[in-house]
């Protein structure tokens, strides 16, 4: 549907209206028609990331004044990751691909590449292309600075020293098309920061074998180590510039394990950032990169905190323009007078809007899912219940339209991570399943982020244990409330959520009628061994992260077998559907293959769907659609909604 306020940007994918009956599953599963809008620094142009047909990606550039099209950059089936402006003439577009690079050791990896598109000349170049001793890949968004009057993109790439790749800082002069390697430090360097003048300011280093992070800052006498910390779960990296635009900001853990943001001066003196609670995201001055605020999800409320009263007041005015909706900042002009926001309506779904503070006007730019009508958007309720040990668990319950909230069939949809979380607002997966007549529970089980470090710590050692029963405790709560029928429940999830689905079939049995695992781990020892081989070290942060939640000492720990669904296939008491992308670089495809073989050998009902060319995140539209359709068909067969 199209909101009837102001002008809107219409792509070929956005010319549709709602139907009287439920929309097809493919409409929920397709990539968003518009998934990002960024405004140029001078506030005159908009870059709109769109999807045509199933998955053809397009970045279109529009005038703010009349929304007319200036240029269109067609990416085809490239996996679009992010778009950023470099001045108002250059657009940096980053895509990724899964590849096994000739000459490099190890398995397939996901590689990010950035092109610079000159809007006036309608020409594009690949950053770091044909650089001697380097790859044409980047690590994260560019840091854009003006150096000697020229726009320069500072990007982190890979430079090889003695056949070993090092995270290296490059400067790309976008106006003159020249690239210069700034510095290549030790192979422990994993992050860089340049100041407002384009001078290297800080670098992060991480010793994988010791689990020690170091921060180096460049002062008048060169590089010095200003801080070190033991961080077994991984590097703290560098979070960007501090509030004064000169200090270095780092997100790290304090003695209690809680997140703090620390600002470091050139000499190493530091202070913790004042904030109501740890930020989930940082807000920066679009012109200087200096920190000006942060955003946090508190319960079900998205709260913005600004350090300047004028910014705070302006944001409150933006929020008032959309009463009852969840409003988040997408981008803004350098003077912060023109603001693009994502408005998530509980009745209409998500859409982008443009706010002009000087003109005191707001106009709609386009829907994220234009083929969904208000009649296709199901109600989402926050829920709260007690786990068996008394720990309070929160989550979200999506209710099917046209059915009374009583004795409903239920799908439990746990998130991945496991240290992730579900949040309020439109979720294409749960909305798609609810459209078939199911209630959908998304529980933030113990170990989920966003509820304080004690809640995360409550998940340590509870993989397959209390983290699992937190899900079934939610089923029992909803049944007691009369909302769902406890005899008609299935469990579905991806990544860790996929593991939880398999554990629902083999460990916490007797609760579900079927299980669907998308890219879920099944053999935890094999998972850890593969992880060792991938990173060529027996003691790395990724390994420690998994073991912390698994409650194991290492890959030989016998407790791993007790929580590995593939080792417990004979105990499976329900049909299982496995779906996995062949190009998954996070949870290898072999994990679902192992589970399928174990279930088949045990004589248990199992289906296995392979998604060719798909990664861990279901980045391709055709794969998302197929996953959703296969999942719904499997559930409807084993747990009919009526």
N, C-alpha and C positions, 0 to 999 in steps of 0.2 A: 504494500500500500504506500501511498505518498501523502505525507502530512500537508495539510492545506494552509501552509504559512509561508509566504515569500517564494522566491525562485528556487529551483532545484537543479542540480547537475544530473542529467539523465544519460546513462550509458546504454549500449545496446542490451546490456543484461538487466536493465532496470525499468523496462517498459512492461509492467504486468500489474494485474489487480487480483484481489482475493476471490476465491470461489466459495460457494455455499457450503461445500463439504470439506473435510479435512484435506489439507494440502498433501501432495504425494511425498513420500519419505525423501525422495531425491532432492526436493526443495530445501528440506532441513539440512541434508547432508552436503549440499554443494558448498563450494567456497563462497564467502560473502561477496555480494555484488560490489560493495565498497568496503574495504577493510582498513583503509587509512586515508587521512587527508592532512596535508601539511601546508602551511602558508609560508610564502617567501618572506625574507627578512624585511623587505620594504612594504609588505602588506598588499602587493598588487596582483600576485599570482597564487594559484592553488595547485598543488600536485595531488592528484587523486589516484589511489591504487585500486584497480577494479579487476573483476574477473568476467570475461565474456564466455558464453556457452558454458561448458563444464569446467574448464580450467585454463583457458587462454588468458594470460595475465597482461594487463595494460596499465601503463602509467600515463594519464592524460593531464595536460597542463591547461588551466583555465584562467581567464581574467576574473579578478574579484568583482570588478565593476558590473559586468553583465553576464558572467558565467560562460562566456563564449570560449571555444577551444582554440588554444594557441598552437600546441604541438601534441602529438601522441607517440609514445614510445611503446612499441609492441614487443613483448618478451616471450610470447608463445607459451610453452609449457615449462618455462624456467620457474624455479621455486623462489618467489619473491620474499625477501626477508625484511628489508627496511628501506626507507627513502628519506634522504635529508637534503636540505638546501645548503649550498656553499655560495653565499651571496645570493643575489636574485637572478643570476645568469646561469649558474651551473647547478645541476641536480645530480646528486650522487645516489645511485640505485644499486643495492646489494642483493645478489641472488646466491643460491648455494646449490651444490651438486654432490652426490655421493659417488666416490671414485676410489679405485685402487691405482695409485700413481706409480707408474713405472720408475724403478730405481729407488723407491722408498720401502723400507721394511715395515711390516705390520699389515693389518687387515684394512678393509675399506674404511674411509673416514669421510666426514662431511666437511666440505671446503667452501668458504665464503669468498666471493669475488665481487668487486665494486667497479662499476663503470661511471665515468663522469660524462654527463650529457650537457653540451653547450647549446642552450636554448636558441640563441640568436643564429648560430651557424648550423644548427640541427646536425651536429656531429657528436659522436661518442667515442671515448677511448677507455680501454681497460687499464685500471690502475695497476702499477707494478709489472706491467707486461714487458717482456724482453729485458728485464733487469738482471745483469750478470750475477750469478750466484744466489739468486732469489727465486721464490715462487710467486705466481701472480694471485696470491690469496691474501686475505686480510683477517685480522682478529678484532672484530667489533667495529662500531661506527668511527668515522674520521673525526679528528679534532680540527675544526676549521678556524684559521687565524689569518690576519692580514699581515704580511711580511714585506717591508719595503714597498708598500703600495699594491702588492700582488696578493690575490687570494691563494692561500696555500692549505692543502689538506694534509694533515699529519696522520699517517696510518701505520698501524702495526702489522708487519708481515713476517715472513720467514727468510732468513739469510743463513746459508750453510757455511760453517767453519769446520774444517776437517771432517766433512761428510755428516756433520750433526747440525740439525736445524736450531736456530736461535730466534726468539721473538725480538725483532729489530724494528727500530723507528725509522720511517721514511718520510720525507717531505716532498709533496707533489705540488708544483706550481701550476695551478689550474689555468691561469691566464697565458702562460708561456709554454705549457706542456713539458716541463722539465721535472725530472725526479732525482732526488739526492738521498743517499743513505746517511742518516744523522749519526746513529750510534748502534753498535752491536755488542752488547755486554755478554756476560756469561750465559750458559744455557739454562741457568736457574731464573733468569729474568722472565717475568710473565706479564708485565704491564708497564705502561709508560704514561707520563703526563707532561704536556707542554704548557707554558704560561701564556698569558694574553698576547705576548709579542712573538710567540712561536719559538721560544727558547726552551729546550728540555729542562724540566723542573724536578721531576721525581720519577723513580722507577721502583717497582715491586719485584722482589726476588723470593723464590720459595725452594727450599731444600726438601725434595720429596722423601729422601731416605730418613731425615730427622724430623720432618714435619715442622720446620721452623720457617717463619716468614720474616723478611727484612724489608725495611723502607729506607731507600737512599734518596737524599735530596742534594741537588747541585747548588752549591753556594759560591762565594767569591774564590774559594780555594779548591774548588772541584767537588767531586762526589764524596759524600760522607754518609755512613750508616747512622740514622738518627733514632731508629727503634727496631727492636726484634721481639718476636713473640712466638711461643709454641702454639701451633694451630694444626692439630692432627687431621682436621677435616678438610684442609685445603688452604690455599693462599687467600689473604685478605684483599690482595690487589690494591688498586688505587681507585677511589670513588669520584675523583675530579677535583676541581678547585673549591676552596672554602668560600665563606661569605664575603671576604674582602677581595676575592679574585686573585689573590697572591699565595695564600696558604694552600696546603695539600690536605684533602679530606680522605679519610679512610674509615670504612665500616668494619668494626671488629667486635670481638666478644670481651666483656669485662670479666672480673674474677668469678661472678655468678653465672656466667654463660650468656648473659643478656647482651643484645646488640647495642653498641654505642657508636656514635660518629665522632671521630677525633680530628681536630684541625691542627696541622703541624706548620710552624714557621720555618724559615730557612735554616735556622740554627738548631732545630729539633724541638724547641719549646712547643708544648701542645696543651690543648684544653678540649674537654668534651663539649659537644654541641648541645645547647639547651633545646629540649623538645618534650612535648607532652608524653609521647611514647615513641618507640622506634619507628622510623619511617619505612613504609613499604616501597616508596619511590621518591626520588629527589626531583625538585623543581629548580631549573636553572635560568638565569638571565639569558635569553636567546642571543643577545648581542655580545656578552662578555664571557659567558660560561660560568659566572660566579653563582654560588648557591644562594637561592632566595627563599626556599621553603621546602616542604615535603608533603606527601600524602600518605594516609594510613587508613586501613579498613578497621574500624573499631566496631566490633559486633557486626551489624549489618549496615553501618553508616560509613560512607566514604568521607573522611575528614581531611581538609586541606589546611595547612598551617604555613603562613607567610611571616617572614621576619620584618617586613615593611608594612605599616598600617595601610598605605594606599593600595598595595597589592591585595591585602586582605579584604579591603572594602570593595575593590573592583570584582574580586571573585564572588563575594556574597551577592553582588548585583547580578552576576551571571547566573548563579544558582536560583535566584528568585524568579528568573525568566522561565523556569521550567519546574513549577511546583509539582511535587509528587514523583518526579523522575530522578534517576541517578545520573548525575552529570560529572564527567571527567574531562580533564584538560587533554586535548590532542596536540595542539601547537598554537603558537602565537607569533605575531610580528615582533621585530626588534623593539619597537616602542610599546609593545604589549597593549595596544589599543584595538587591534583586531585579533580575535580569539576563535580558534576552531575547537569545538567541544563534541564529545560523543555523548548523546542523550539516550539513556536506556530507560524506556518506558515500560512499566509492568503490564500495560495493556497493548502497546503497539510495537514493542521490541526496540532494538537499537537503531539510531540514525545520527548523521552528522549535521551540525548546524554551525553557522558563522555569526559571531557577535561583533558588532561595531560599536565600541564604547563611545566614540565621538558622536556618531549619528544616533546613538541610543536605539539601535535596531538589531533585529535577529532574523536570519533567513535560513531555511532548510537547504542542505546541500544534497542529501540523498540517503536512502535507506541501506542498511547493511544487508538486509534480506528483503528485497522489494517484492518478491513473489509470495510473501507471507502476509495475510490480512490479520486484522485484529482478532478475527474469529479463530485464527490458527495459533494464537499465543496463549499458552496455559498459565494458570495462576501458580505462583511460586510462594510458598509459605516458609518462614523460618521455623525450625523446630528445635526443641531442647529436651534432653532426657538424661537419666542417670544410667551409667554403666553398672554392671553387677557389683563392682567394688566401690561404687558411689561417685566416681569421677563424672563430672558433667560434660556431656557431649552435645555439640550444636551441629546444625546442618540445615538442609533445605529440602522441602517436599514439594515437588511439582505435581499438580493434580490435573487429571484429564478433564477436558471441557465436556459438558453435557451429561456428566455423571454425578450423582450425589456422592459426597465424601464419606462413604460408608462401605465397608467390606470390599474394598477395591483390590484388584490384583496389583502386586508391587514388584518393582525392579529396584534392587539396591545397586547404586552406581558409585563405588568408592573412587577417590581421586588417585593420581599417581604420586610419585615422589620417592619414598613415602612422606617426606617433609614438604608437601605442598599443602594446598587447601582449596576448598570450593568457596565461592563467593556468591552474593546475591546478584540477580540480574539474568539476562538472557543466556541460556546455554543450549547450543544447537542439538547436542546429543540427548539431553534429558527432555527437551521440547519435542524432538522427533519421536522418542519412545512414548511420551505422554499422549501424543496425537493418535497413537494406536489404541488408547484406552487404558493405559497403565499409570498408576502413581509411581513416582520416581523419587527415591531417597538418596541424597548426597550427604553422607555424614562426614564431619571433620573429626575423625577418630584421633585418639591420643598419638602424639608424634607429629601432628599437623602444625604448620607454622601459623603465626598470626595471633596466637592466644597466650603468648608469654613463653619464656624458656622452660619453666617448670612443666608446661603441657607437652612441649617437645621432648623433654627428658623423660616424661612418663612413658614414652614409646620405646626407650632404649631397652633392648633385649626382649621386646614384646612382638616382634615380627612373627606372624602366624599364631600368636597367643592372644593377649588382651587387645592388640590392635585389630585382631580378627573378630573377637567376640564383641568389640564395640559396635560392629556392624549388625550382628544378630541381636544384640541388646536393643538396637533401634527397631528391628522388626518386631520384637516382643512389645516394645512400647507402643508402636503404632497399632498393633493388634489389640492391646489392652484398651486403647482409646476408641476402638471400633472403626478406625479409618481404613484398615486393610484386612484382607483375609489371610491369616497366617499359613493356610494350606496352598496359597497361590503366589509364591514368591520365587523370583530368580535373581541371580547376582551377575552383574556385568561390569567389566572394568578394563582399563588399559594401563600398561606398564606395571607399577606396583598394584594398581587396581586390578589388572589382569591376574597377577599373583593371587590377590585376595579372592578373585572368582574361583581360581583353581583350589585354593585352600578351603573355600566354601563347599567344594565337592569332595574333598579328601580329608580335611582336618576338622572343621567345625560342621560336621555332617548333621543331617536331619532337619535343616532349616529351609533349604532351597529345592526347587523342582528342576532347575537347570542352571548352567553356568556358561558364560561367554568370556573368554580371555583374549584380549587384543594385546599382542606383544608382551605377554606376561612371563616372568621368570618361573621356571619349574624345577630346575636342578640347581640349587644354590651353590654347591661346591663347584660344579662346572662353570657357573656364572663367575665365580671368583677367580678360578684358574684362567678363564678366558681374559678376565680383566688384567691379571698379572702379565699375560703374554702381550696384551694390547699395549700396555705402558712399559713393558720391559723392566719391571721392578717388582719385587715382592713386598714392598712397603710404601704404598702411595696413598694419597688422600682419598681417592675413589674407593679403594679397598677398605680403608678405615671407616668411611661413611657407611658402607653396607654392613660391615661387621658390627658397628655400634648398635644398629637396630636389630640385627639378627641375634645378637647376644652370644656371638661365637668368638673364639680366640684366633682362628685362622682357617685356612681351607681344609685342614685335616680334622677340624673339630667335629666329633661324632654327632653333636646336636644339630648340625646342618641337615642331616638325613631326616631327622624327626620333623622338620618344617619344610621339607622339599616335596611338593605334590607329586613329582615324577617318581619319587621313591615310595609313595603311598598310593599309587594308582589302583591297587587292588581294593582299597577302601572306598573308592569313588562310588557314590550311591545315586548319582543323577547323570543325565546326558551332558556332554561337554562340547562346546564349539570353540575351536582355536582359530584365530585370525592373526596373521603376521606378515609384515613387509619384508621382502627379500633383501632390501638394502638397509635394514635396521643396524645402526652402529652403536646403539645404547644397550638394548637387550637383543643379542644375536638371534637370528632366525632359528638357529639350531635348538633354542630353548623350547619352542613350540613343537619342533620335530621330535625331540626327546619325549615330550609329554604325549604326543599322538601315538608314538610307538609303544610307550609304557601302558597306555590305556587299551590299545589294541591287543597287546600281549595278555593283558589281564581280562580280556573279554568284555570290556566296558564300552558303551556307546559313545562314539566320538566322531566329529566332523572337523576337517582341517581345510581352511581357506588360505591360499597363498596370494599375497598382493605383490605382483611383480613390479620392480622399480620403485617400491615405496619405502620411506624411511620410518623412523620411530614415531614421528609426529603426525602422520597421515597428512602430509603436506599437499598431496595431489587431490583435486576435486573428485576424480573418478574413484579413487581409493576410499575416500570418505563416504561417498555415496554407496559404494558396494558394501563397505563394512556395516553401515546402518541398515541397509536392506537385508543383508544376510543375518544380522543380529535379530532384527524384528521377525523375520520368517522363522528362525529357530525358536525364539521365545513363544511366538504364536502357536507353533506346533506342540510345544511341550507345556505351555502354560497359557491357554487361550484366554483372551481378555474378557470374554462374555460367557 
